[in-house]
Amino acid sequence: MSGIKKLAGQTLWYGGSSIAARFINYLLTPLLTYSAVISKADYGKIGLIYSALPVLNVLFTYGLETAYFRFSAKAENRSTIFSTAFLSIAISTLFFSLILYTFPGILGGITGLTDLPQLIKLSVLIISFDTLSTIPFARLRQEERPRMYALVKISGILINILVTWFFISYCPSHFDPQNPNWLTLIYNPYINPVTYVLVANLLQAIITLLMLSREIAQVRLKIDGRLWREMMVYAMPLLIVGFGGVINETFDRLMLRWWLPGSEIYRESQVGIYNACYKLSILITLFIQAFRMSAEPFFFKQAQGEKPQRTYARVMKFFVIVISVMFLLVSLFLNVWQYMIGASYRVGLKVVPILLLANMFLGIYYNLSIWYKLSNRTMAGAWITLLGAAVTTVINYFFIPHYGYMACAWATFLCYGTMMVVSYIWGQKAYPVPYAWRKLVAYILISVGFFGLYTLFQGFIDNVWVNRVIALILLSLYTLFILRVERKEFARLPVIGKYL
């Protein structure tokens, strides 16, 4: 139990910092979608850029973050591992950045923004500084220093949102070309407003790296060649996993622009609507991100103990319980969450429940994926992710022209569902873990059933407040049901047990 308590504590820290940071960052969504200077097409451009950046992130980091956790979990020469990983990424980042900055048409061709090279160059600078922070952040997580991690993350995002607000809201309303003032030195209303969104992100990346300077100062300017080769052998399959993962997670925005019929402005507007609605899966996404931050180093450390499979099974149970409650919290109260995005974007709200379920599957897959990471069979993860990428690509290619962003949502659902099932079946053969899968499937199906019941009520009752009361009742009933079924399990947790 102490292991799970420790994971829960670290998840709360990483979760608290991640949720606070992401929530602050998500304030950009209403800021941008309600903005008078950001059109749906402009928001679509932002979505396209931030769909391409994860691809670059995979290329620039090439699995070394996970390799760092894997090698430092059972080694005493952690300073050598840290220096080798950081220097490797620093050298490769310089190389990749020079190529992409010199030839912006490469990234411009992927995003369809070849006519806006300044956005492409800013994007390259953002990913470069972000990449240099990867291994220092990993060290904070590996050394279990979530407070420092939280401080750096939240500080950087505060800078981002304040600078964005300044350029997107303050400057347009205070700039007067007839009466020039100090704003004319730093603001040009004729520049594409997306430029200022990226400038704010670049400042965040630079300040974040500066705040990690104490960690970076501990790098020794020497690469251990043998160690580097071993880390690369472990990491290279994760590069394939990473590329497949970003195709599954973010490429649907790019595919929507590529394969949706209509004018360029229409396609970018549809991307903007889908991108805004995608962000309403915020709660589950935040928890999964927070869980991953603490779980990856935790799982590797637990592997050194006795019968770690029991711990993994119990972690999975608590994980599924939490995300099923979060699914209901978002889907049942979607008429509240919708105000996070501008009114003109809400036409796409029907994709949100589908994407919530898809992200539930993704979170479960992250739990399951520990089997191939612990057994050094990372190629298995690569094949599973490529299978998911194939599902995403095929469904989007054939159905986007007919169903638009609804095809993207269902492709994401089927992709993550397939990856989850395949990983479970394969993992139980290679590294058996006693998951209570019948009970977990039942919890998910019951939560979906409660949402279906709520949707049925909505069809007969056209009153927002009555629907919200019904939603609260259903959420409470589900929570009480879980607490009753898992009464003994929760009683073993000190924070909850004293109330049962």
ZAZA-965060 format. One line per 2 residues: number of its first residue (from 1); their letters; for each residue x, y, z of C-alpha. Coordinates in nm, 2 decimals. Layout:
% residues N
NUM) a) X Y Z; ...
//
This chain:
% residues 500
1) ms) 0.00 0.00 0.00; 0.29 0.24 0.07
3) gi) 0.38 0.23 -0.30; 0.03 0.33 -0.41
5) kk) 0.01 0.60 -0.14; 0.34 0.74 -0.27
7) la) 0.22 0.73 -0.63; -0.11 0.90 -0.52
9) gq) 0.09 1.17 -0.34; 0.31 1.23 -0.63
11) tl) 0.02 1.22 -0.87; -0.15 1.49 -0.65
13) wy) 0.17 1.70 -0.67; 0.22 1.65 -1.04
15) gg) -0.16 1.66 -1.09; -0.20 1.98 -0.89
17) ss) 0.08 2.15 -1.08; -0.02 2.00 -1.41
19) ia) -0.39 2.08 -1.36; -0.31 2.43 -1.24
21) ar) -0.06 2.49 -1.53; -0.29 2.33 -1.79
23) fi) -0.60 2.52 -1.65; -0.41 2.84 -1.67
25) ny) -0.30 2.74 -2.02; -0.66 2.65 -2.11
27) ll) -0.76 3.00 -2.02; -0.61 3.07 -2.36
29) tp) -0.90 2.88 -2.52; -1.17 3.13 -2.41
31) ll) -0.93 3.41 -2.46; -0.86 3.32 -2.82
33) ty) -1.21 3.18 -2.91; -1.38 3.49 -2.77
35) sa) -1.13 3.73 -2.92; -1.23 3.98 -3.18
37) vi) -0.89 3.96 -3.36; -0.87 3.58 -3.38
39) sk) -1.10 3.43 -3.64; -1.20 3.06 -3.65
41) ad) -0.95 3.03 -3.94; -0.68 3.18 -3.73
43) yg) -0.76 2.95 -3.44; -0.75 2.67 -3.70
45) ki) -0.39 2.78 -3.79; -0.30 2.76 -3.42
47) gl) -0.44 2.41 -3.41; -0.24 2.31 -3.72
49) iy) 0.08 2.44 -3.57; 0.02 2.27 -3.23
51) sa) -0.06 1.95 -3.41; 0.28 1.96 -3.59
53) lp) 0.49 2.06 -3.29; 0.44 1.72 -3.12
55) vl) 0.58 1.55 -3.43; 0.89 1.76 -3.39
57) nv) 0.90 1.69 -3.02; 0.92 1.32 -3.10
59) lf) 1.19 1.37 -3.35; 1.39 1.60 -3.13
61) ty) 1.37 1.38 -2.81; 1.37 1.04 -2.99
63) gl) 1.27 0.84 -2.68; 1.56 0.95 -2.46
65) et) 1.33 1.07 -2.18; 1.19 0.72 -2.12
67) ay) 1.54 0.58 -2.17; 1.67 0.82 -1.90
69) fr) 1.41 0.68 -1.65; 1.49 0.32 -1.75
71) fs) 1.86 0.35 -1.70; 1.87 0.58 -1.40
73) ak) 1.62 0.37 -1.21; 1.87 0.10 -1.13
75) ae) 2.21 0.28 -1.17; 2.44 0.47 -0.94
77) nr) 2.61 0.67 -1.21; 2.30 0.90 -1.26
79) st) 2.51 1.21 -1.32; 2.68 1.03 -1.62
81) if) 2.34 0.92 -1.75; 2.20 1.28 -1.71
83) st) 2.50 1.44 -1.89; 2.50 1.18 -2.17
85) af) 2.12 1.22 -2.23; 2.13 1.60 -2.21
87) ls) 2.43 1.65 -2.44; 2.29 1.40 -2.69
89) ia) 1.96 1.60 -2.71; 2.14 1.94 -2.72
91) is) 2.36 1.84 -3.01; 2.07 1.69 -3.21
93) tl) 1.84 1.98 -3.13; 2.10 2.22 -3.28
95) ff) 2.12 2.01 -3.59; 1.75 1.96 -3.65
97) sl) 1.67 2.33 -3.57; 1.92 2.46 -3.82
99) il) 1.77 2.25 -4.10; 1.41 2.34 -4.02
101) yt) 1.49 2.71 -3.97; 1.69 2.73 -4.29
103) fp) 1.42 2.54 -4.49; 1.08 2.65 -4.34
105) gi) 0.91 2.49 -4.64; 0.95 2.15 -4.48
107) lg) 0.72 2.23 -4.18; 0.52 2.47 -4.39
109) gi) 0.43 2.19 -4.63; 0.30 1.97 -4.34
111) tg) 0.08 2.24 -4.19; -0.02 2.41 -4.51
113) lt) 0.12 2.74 -4.39; 0.39 2.79 -4.65
115) dl) 0.27 3.15 -4.70; 0.35 3.23 -4.34
117) pq) 0.72 3.15 -4.29; 0.75 3.37 -3.98
119) li) 0.51 3.13 -3.80; 0.71 2.83 -3.90
121) kl) 1.04 2.98 -3.78; 0.88 3.08 -3.45
123) sv) 0.75 2.72 -3.42; 1.10 2.58 -3.47
125) li) 1.24 2.81 -3.20; 0.97 2.70 -2.96
127) is) 1.03 2.33 -3.01; 1.41 2.38 -2.97
129) fd) 1.39 2.55 -2.63; 1.12 2.31 -2.52
131) tl) 1.34 2.01 -2.61; 1.63 2.14 -2.41
133) st) 1.41 2.14 -2.10; 1.31 1.77 -2.15
135) ip) 1.59 1.60 -1.96; 1.62 1.86 -1.68
137) fa) 1.24 1.81 -1.62; 1.29 1.43 -1.63
139) rl) 1.56 1.46 -1.37; 1.32 1.65 -1.14
141) rq) 1.07 1.37 -1.18; 1.32 1.10 -1.13
143) ee) 1.45 1.26 -0.82; 1.10 1.31 -0.69
145) rp) 1.10 1.68 -0.67; 0.75 1.77 -0.78
147) rm) 0.75 2.11 -0.60; 1.03 2.24 -0.82
149) ya) 0.87 2.08 -1.12; 0.54 2.26 -1.04
151) lv) 0.71 2.60 -0.98; 0.88 2.59 -1.32
153) ki) 0.58 2.46 -1.51; 0.33 2.71 -1.36
155) sg) 0.57 3.01 -1.39; 0.63 2.94 -1.76
157) il) 0.26 2.91 -1.84; 0.17 3.23 -1.64
159) in) 0.42 3.41 -1.86; 0.26 3.26 -2.17
161) il) -0.10 3.36 -2.09; -0.01 3.71 -1.97
163) vt) 0.19 3.79 -2.28; -0.08 3.64 -2.50
165) wf) -0.35 3.85 -2.32; -0.13 4.16 -2.36
167) fi) -0.09 4.12 -2.74; -0.44 3.97 -2.82
169) sy) -0.66 4.18 -2.59; -0.47 4.48 -2.45
171) cp) -0.28 4.60 -2.75; -0.57 4.59 -3.00
173) sh) -0.79 4.79 -2.77; -0.53 5.05 -2.68
175) fd) -0.35 5.09 -3.01; -0.43 5.41 -3.20
177) pq) -0.25 5.47 -3.52; -0.37 5.83 -3.51
179) np) -0.21 5.89 -3.17; 0.11 5.68 -3.16
181) nw) 0.23 5.57 -2.82; 0.48 5.32 -2.67
183) lt) 0.28 5.03 -2.81; 0.40 5.12 -3.16
185) li) 0.74 5.00 -3.06; 0.63 4.64 -2.99
187) yn) 0.29 4.59 -3.16; 0.19 4.59 -3.52
189) py) -0.19 4.54 -3.59; -0.12 4.43 -3.94
191) in) 0.08 4.13 -3.84; -0.11 3.80 -3.83
193) pv) -0.23 3.77 -3.47; -0.12 3.41 -3.45
195) ty) 0.24 3.55 -3.45; 0.19 3.70 -3.11
197) vl) 0.04 3.37 -2.97; 0.37 3.20 -3.08
199) va) 0.58 3.48 -2.94; 0.42 3.43 -2.60
201) nl) 0.49 3.06 -2.62; 0.85 3.12 -2.72
203) lq) 0.90 3.35 -2.42; 0.75 3.07 -2.20
205) ai) 1.00 2.82 -2.34; 1.30 3.05 -2.29
207) it) 1.21 3.14 -1.93; 1.14 2.78 -1.84
209) ll) 1.49 2.68 -1.97; 1.64 2.96 -1.76
211) ml) 1.46 2.84 -1.45; 1.62 2.50 -1.51
213) sr) 1.97 2.64 -1.53; 2.07 2.49 -1.20
215) ei) 2.00 2.15 -1.33; 2.17 2.22 -1.66
217) aq) 2.48 2.35 -1.48; 2.53 2.00 -1.34
219) vr) 2.59 1.86 -1.69; 2.94 1.74 -1.74
221) lk) 3.07 1.80 -2.09; 3.14 1.44 -2.17
223) id) 2.93 1.17 -2.33; 2.97 0.81 -2.23
225) gr) 2.98 0.64 -2.57; 2.89 0.29 -2.45
227) lw) 2.61 0.41 -2.23; 2.48 0.63 -2.51
229) re) 2.47 0.34 -2.75; 2.28 0.13 -2.50
231) mm) 2.03 0.41 -2.44; 1.98 0.46 -2.81
233) vy) 1.91 0.09 -2.87; 1.64 0.11 -2.60
235) am) 1.50 0.44 -2.72; 1.49 0.39 -3.10
237) pl) 1.17 0.18 -3.10; 1.02 0.45 -2.88
239) li) 1.08 0.69 -3.16; 0.84 0.48 -3.37
241) vg) 0.60 0.47 -3.08; 0.62 0.84 -3.05
243) fg) 0.56 0.91 -3.42; 0.26 0.67 -3.41
245) gv) 0.14 0.84 -3.10; 0.14 1.19 -3.24
247) in) -0.04 1.07 -3.55; -0.31 0.93 -3.32
249) et) -0.32 1.23 -3.09; -0.28 1.54 -3.31
251) fd) -0.26 1.45 -3.68; -0.63 1.44 -3.71
253) rl) -0.63 1.82 -3.73; -0.38 1.81 -4.01
255) ml) -0.58 1.53 -4.18; -0.89 1.74 -4.15
257) rw) -0.73 2.02 -4.34; -0.58 1.79 -4.60
259) wl) -0.88 1.58 -4.68; -1.19 1.80 -4.61
261) pg) -1.34 1.95 -4.93; -1.40 2.32 -4.95
263) se) -1.20 2.64 -4.95; -0.89 2.70 -4.74
265) iy) -1.07 2.93 -4.50; -1.35 2.68 -4.45
267) re) -1.11 2.39 -4.38; -0.91 2.60 -4.13
269) sq) -1.24 2.71 -3.96; -1.35 2.35 -3.93
271) vg) -1.01 2.27 -3.77; -1.06 2.56 -3.54
273) iy) -1.40 2.43 -3.42; -1.27 2.07 -3.37
275) na) -0.96 2.20 -3.19; -1.17 2.41 -2.95
277) cy) -1.41 2.13 -2.87; -1.12 1.88 -2.83
279) kl) -1.00 2.09 -2.54; -1.32 2.03 -2.35
281) si) -1.19 1.68 -2.27; -0.96 1.89 -2.04
283) li) -1.03 1.71 -1.71; -0.95 1.35 -1.82
285) tl) -0.66 1.48 -2.03; -0.52 1.67 -1.73
287) fi) -0.54 1.37 -1.50; -0.39 1.13 -1.75
289) qa) -0.10 1.37 -1.80; -0.05 1.41 -1.43
291) fr) -0.06 1.03 -1.38; 0.19 0.97 -1.65
293) ms) 0.43 1.22 -1.50; 0.44 1.03 -1.17
295) ae) 0.36 0.68 -1.29; 0.65 0.62 -1.53
297) pf) 0.94 0.66 -1.28; 0.72 0.49 -1.02
299) ff) 0.66 0.18 -1.23; 1.03 0.14 -1.30
301) kq) 1.11 0.16 -0.93; 0.84 -0.08 -0.83
303) aq) 0.98 -0.34 -1.07; 1.27 -0.38 -0.84
305) ge) 1.05 -0.50 -0.55; 0.85 -0.82 -0.49
307) kp) 0.53 -0.89 -0.68; 0.51 -0.55 -0.85
309) qr) 0.22 -0.69 -1.07; -0.02 -0.67 -0.78
311) ty) 0.06 -0.30 -0.74; 0.01 -0.24 -1.11
313) ar) -0.33 -0.41 -1.10; -0.44 -0.20 -0.80
315) vm) -0.31 0.12 -0.96; -0.52 0.03 -1.27
317) kf) -0.83 -0.01 -1.07; -0.80 0.33 -0.90
319) fv) -0.71 0.48 -1.23; -1.03 0.35 -1.41
321) iv) -1.25 0.46 -1.12; -1.11 0.81 -1.13
323) is) -1.14 0.85 -1.51; -1.49 0.70 -1.52
325) vm) -1.61 0.96 -1.26; -1.43 1.23 -1.46
327) fl) -1.60 1.12 -1.78; -1.94 1.18 -1.61
329) lv) -1.83 1.51 -1.46; -1.75 1.65 -1.81
331) sl) -2.01 1.48 -2.02; -2.30 1.54 -1.79
333) fl) -2.22 1.90 -1.74; -2.12 1.98 -2.09
335) nv) -2.37 2.27 -2.09; -2.15 2.43 -1.83
337) wq) -1.81 2.34 -1.98; -1.92 2.48 -2.32
339) ym) -1.87 2.83 -2.20; -1.49 2.77 -2.21
341) ig) -1.52 2.82 -2.59; -1.68 3.09 -2.80
343) as) -2.04 3.05 -2.91; -1.95 3.01 -3.28
345) yr) -1.74 2.70 -3.19; -2.01 2.51 -3.00
347) vg) -2.16 2.36 -3.31; -1.90 2.08 -3.26
349) lk) -1.98 1.99 -2.90; -2.12 1.65 -3.01
351) vv) -1.76 1.52 -3.05; -1.67 1.58 -2.68
353) pi) -1.83 1.26 -2.53; -1.66 1.05 -2.80
355) ll) -1.32 1.21 -2.73; -1.37 1.17 -2.36
357) la) -1.41 0.79 -2.40; -1.12 0.79 -2.65
359) nm) -0.90 0.95 -2.39; -1.01 0.70 -2.12
361) fl) -0.89 0.42 -2.35; -0.56 0.61 -2.40
363) gi) -0.51 0.64 -2.03; -0.57 0.27 -1.98
365) yy) -0.33 0.20 -2.26; -0.06 0.40 -2.08
367) nl) -0.11 0.18 -1.77; -0.09 -0.13 -1.98
369) si) 0.22 -0.02 -2.17; 0.44 -0.08 -1.87
371) wy) 0.47 -0.45 -1.97; 0.68 -0.38 -2.28
373) kl) 0.89 -0.11 -2.11; 0.98 -0.33 -1.82
375) sn) 1.06 -0.63 -2.04; 1.27 -0.43 -2.28
377) rt) 1.03 -0.51 -2.57; 0.98 -0.16 -2.68
379) ma) 0.93 -0.28 -3.04; 0.60 -0.43 -2.92
381) ga) 0.49 -0.08 -2.83; 0.60 0.04 -3.17
383) wi) 0.39 -0.22 -3.35; 0.08 -0.14 -3.13
385) tl) 0.12 0.23 -3.19; 0.16 0.18 -3.56
387) lg) -0.16 -0.03 -3.57; -0.34 0.26 -3.40
389) aa) -0.19 0.51 -3.65; -0.31 0.29 -3.93
391) vt) -0.66 0.28 -3.79; -0.66 0.66 -3.75
393) tv) -0.53 0.72 -4.10; -0.76 0.48 -4.28
395) in) -1.08 0.60 -4.11; -0.99 0.97 -4.15
397) yf) -0.90 0.92 -4.52; -1.22 0.76 -4.61
399) fi) -1.47 0.94 -4.39; -1.34 1.30 -4.34
401) ph) -1.46 1.40 -4.69; -1.82 1.29 -4.59
403) yg) -1.84 1.35 -4.21; -1.57 1.61 -4.13
405) ym) -1.45 1.64 -3.77; -1.70 1.37 -3.66
407) ac) -1.49 1.12 -3.85; -1.18 1.25 -3.66
409) aw) -1.35 1.19 -3.32; -1.46 0.83 -3.41
411) at) -1.12 0.76 -3.56; -0.96 0.86 -3.23
413) fl) -1.21 0.65 -3.03; -1.14 0.34 -3.24
415) cy) -0.77 0.39 -3.25; -0.72 0.41 -2.88
417) gt) -0.97 0.13 -2.82; -0.78 -0.10 -3.06
419) mm) -0.45 -0.01 -2.89; -0.59 -0.08 -2.55
421) vv) -0.73 -0.42 -2.64; -0.42 -0.54 -2.83
423) sy) -0.19 -0.42 -2.56; -0.39 -0.60 -2.29
425) iw) -0.40 -0.93 -2.48; -0.03 -0.92 -2.58
427) gq) 0.08 -0.80 -2.24; -0.09 -1.07 -2.05
429) ka) 0.11 -1.33 -2.25; 0.44 -1.16 -2.21
431) yp) 0.41 -1.00 -1.86; 0.09 -1.12 -1.68
433) vp) -0.07 -0.87 -1.44; -0.38 -0.97 -1.25
435) ya) -0.61 -0.69 -1.37; -0.97 -0.71 -1.25
437) wr) -1.07 -0.65 -1.61; -1.44 -0.77 -1.58
439) kl) -1.50 -0.52 -1.30; -1.32 -0.24 -1.48
441) va) -1.51 -0.29 -1.80; -1.83 -0.29 -1.59
443) yi) -1.74 0.04 -1.43; -1.68 0.20 -1.77
445) li) -2.00 0.06 -1.93; -2.21 0.17 -1.63
447) sv) -2.07 0.53 -1.66; -2.15 0.53 -2.03
449) gf) -2.50 0.40 -1.94; -2.55 0.69 -1.70
451) fg) -2.46 0.93 -1.97; -2.70 0.76 -2.21
453) ly) -2.97 0.79 -1.95; -2.90 1.16 -1.91
455) tl) -2.91 1.21 -2.29; -3.25 1.04 -2.29
457) fq) -3.38 1.28 -2.02; -3.25 1.57 -2.22
459) gf) -3.47 1.46 -2.51; -3.78 1.51 -2.30
461) id) -3.68 1.80 -2.07; -3.58 2.12 -2.23
463) nv) -3.47 2.31 -1.92; -3.10 2.37 -1.85
465) wv) -3.13 2.38 -1.47; -3.35 2.07 -1.45
467) nr) -3.10 1.89 -1.66; -2.81 2.01 -1.44
469) vi) -3.00 1.87 -1.13; -3.05 1.54 -1.31
471) al) -2.68 1.54 -1.40; -2.58 1.60 -1.04
473) il) -2.81 1.32 -0.92; -2.66 1.07 -1.17
475) ls) -2.30 1.17 -1.09; -2.38 1.13 -0.71
477) ly) -2.54 0.79 -0.77; -2.24 0.66 -0.97
479) tl) -2.00 0.78 -0.71; -2.20 0.62 -0.42
481) fi) -2.22 0.30 -0.62; -1.84 0.29 -0.66
483) lr) -1.78 0.37 -0.30; -2.01 0.09 -0.19
485) ve) -1.86 -0.17 -0.42; -1.51 -0.07 -0.34
487) rk) -1.57 0.00 0.03; -1.30 -0.23 0.16
489) ef) -1.05 -0.11 -0.10; -1.11 0.26 -0.01
491) ar) -1.11 0.18 0.36; -0.74 0.09 0.33
493) lp) -0.66 0.45 0.21; -0.62 0.67 0.52
495) vi) -0.75 0.98 0.35; -1.08 0.82 0.25
497) gk) -1.11 0.53 0.49; -1.18 0.75 0.80
499) yl) -1.50 0.87 0.63; -1.63 0.52 0.55
//
